Amino acid sequence: MGRHWGEVDGEDHPHKEITQAIIGEAIEIQKALGHGLLEDPYKVCLAHSLRLAGHKVKREVFLDIEWRGLVVERAYRLDLLVDDLVVVEAKAEWRSACSSISVSGLSKTVESSG
């Protein structure tokens, strides 16, 4: 049988329930908001939905790195950290945003040249 979104392979996956909740909420948000937005609205909505479901969510968590004794502060940014266990890196679909902008611009050009 095929996998469904929201399913995580392996019964021994340590954060399976959290991961399933994240994927399920992300799918619901994408269905409701559709394609073409920048990443931030999706992240804000996902954080809100997960908090409503009882999860602890931190947004834009910065991490330092160390290289041979040099500490580089704020070298990496996590989009979301859920329950201090799972990192979520949000990605918006850029092609959809470009298509929407192009189609909108084209229709305005066609109408104004009439």
Beta strands, then each sheet from edge to edge (+ up, - down):
strand 1: 57-67
strand 2: 70-82
strand 3: 86-88
sheet 1: 1+ 2- 3+
end
